[in-house]
Amino acid sequence: MLFLFLLDKNNHLKNVCMTYFQHFCFSSKLGFSLLIGSYKAFIHALIPQFYTTSTSDLVEYLEKEMKSVGCKD
């Protein structure tokens, strides 16, 4: 586990008030959401009547998720 802290030279985990595991889970969830979102956006580009609100919905979801984690004031 020591190597995980050595990789965090800018104290990113401390700055966002997350453990390595919390950060891993959260970032993985966001990455998966973005992957699915990009798939839907591409389908929408090809067939405009599919996934008409998916990108807007994803942006709202991501904003909510980003506000729900990390350091609290």
N, C-alpha and C positions, 0 to 999 in steps of 0.2 A: 504493500500500500504506500510505502514511502515514495516510490517513483511518481505516484499521482500528484503529490504535493510539489515535487520538483518540476513537473511539467507546467504547473500553474505559477509561472514566474511573475505575472502581473496581479496576483491575488484575485483573479476573477471570481473564484468560488466565494471568497470572503466578501467581495464587493457586492455580490448578488445574494448573500446570506443563504447559501445552499451548501449541502454536503455534496461530495462527488456523486453519490448514488441518486440524490434528489435531482441534481443537475442532469445526470445521465437520463433519468426517466423523463424529466420534463422536455429536454432537448429532443429525445427520441420521439416523444408524442408530437411535438411540433413538426419534426421532420416528416413523420408519417402523414400528418395532416396536410402538409405542403405537397407531398408526393401525390396524395389523392386529389388535392385541389388542382394541381397542374394537369393531371389526367382529365379531370372534369373540364378544365378550361380548354384543353385541346379538343375534346369531343364537342364542346360548345362552339369552337371556332369552325369545326367541320359541319356541324348540324345545329344551327342557332336556336332551334326550339328545345334542345336538351340542355339541362343544367343552367337555366336562365338566371338564377340568383346565386349559384354556388360560389362564385368568386366573392361577391359582396357578403354572403353568409360566412365564408371563411375568414375574411378580414375582420368581421365583427367577433367571431369566435377567437381569433388570435389576439385581438385587443383585450378581450375579457380574460383570456388565459394569462397574458403577460402582466395584467394588473393584479392577478390573484396570487402570484408567487414572489419570492424574493424578499427583500428588506421591507419592513412595514414602518411607516413614519410614526 
